[in-house]
Structure formats: C-alpha cells, structure tokens
Amino acid sequence: MYHENMNHGNMNHENMNHDYESLKSFLHQNNFFVDEKVLKIIFTYITSPRIGGVLLRGPPGAGKTTMVELLARWLGAVLVYYQASPGTTEDEL
C-alpha cells in the first residue's frame, strides 16, 4: 500500500480524523470486523511515520484483500497490487 493524501470518491481524506476510533468506525460501517487487539496493532503500524510494508498471510477468504482495500480508502492511499503466490510468474506481477 502506497500512502499519499488523495481524495477517493466523495471522501475528503485531508480533513479526515485518523484516530483509532475513526478507523474502527470506518471498518464497522463497511461491515468489516477485526479483533480489538489485532486492530490496535494494525492502527499503530499504519499510522507510524515509518511504514515499511506489511506481509499478510492467511487462508483464502480470510479478508486480507478486503482489509487492505479498506485501509487504503481510510488513509487516502494509492493501492498497488502484487500477487506473490507460488507459481506466479514475473509477467503476472
């Protein structure tokens, strides 16, 4: 996820309040629910000025992609997809 202050749809991210409760509320409004402990870790990491990258691991259908898409919208970030599954070729990236 590449973070850049942008407008996404009708949302004004430049004036958006990026606190923990606003993230939790935003996810809930989009019917996405995360364990409180996990959400606090995610929030701490994505609001850090030193975002390096995140590797998500889990079974298909666990919500990894949906969570990243929602976090990108909340942050006003440009989302770049990379598929790194076994067997993925360079041309598919």
N, C-alpha and C positions, 0 to 999 in steps of 0.2 A: 504494500500500500504506500503510495507516494502522497505525502501531505502537502497541500497547497491551499491557501484560502481562496475558495471559489464559491460561486453560487450554484446550487444544484436544484433545479426545478424552481419552486417558489420559495425555497428556504433561504434566509439570509444568514449565512454562517459567520460573517464578520461580526455580527452583533449577538450571536448565539452564546448562551451561557454554557461553557464547557466545564461543568462541575459533575461530581459523581451522581447526584440525584437527577440531573437533566439527562445523563446517559441512561440511567436505569429507566426513567420515564419514557425516553425515546424508544428504547428496546421493547418495553412493555406495550407501548402504543402500536408497535409493529408486530405484536404477538410473538415476541422472542424473549424467552425467559432463561436466565443464566443463574447458576448457583451464586449466592451472595459473595462467598469467599473468592470464587473464580472471577466474578465481575470486578471486585476490588483490585485484584492483581492486574487484570486487563486494563482497567482505568488508570492505575498507577503507571503502567508501562506506556500506554498510548499518549498520555499527557506529559510524559517526560520529554525534555528538550533533546534527549539523545536516543531517538528511535533508530535502532539498527536494523531490525527485521524480526519477524515472528515466523516460526515454523509450527503449523498446526497439524496434528496427527489424530486420526480417528476413523472409525468405520464410515462407509458411505451413508449419507442421510443423517449424520450426527448434527449438522448445522454449521459446519466450518465455513463454507462459502457464504451462506446467508449472514452469519455473524460479521464476516469481513466486509460484505457489501453494506450492511447497516452501519458499521463503524466508520466506513469511508464516507457515507452520507452525513453522519453526525459530525464528522470532522471537516467536511467540505473538501475531501481529498480526491485526487485522481487515482482510480484503481487500475492497476496493471495486472493482468492475469498471467501466471506461469503455471503450466502443468508439469509436474516432475514425477509422475508415476513411473514405475518400472516399465520399460518398453517404449517410453516417449522418445521420439527422435528429435534432433535439433530443428528440423523443418517444422515440427509441430509446436515449438515454443513460440 
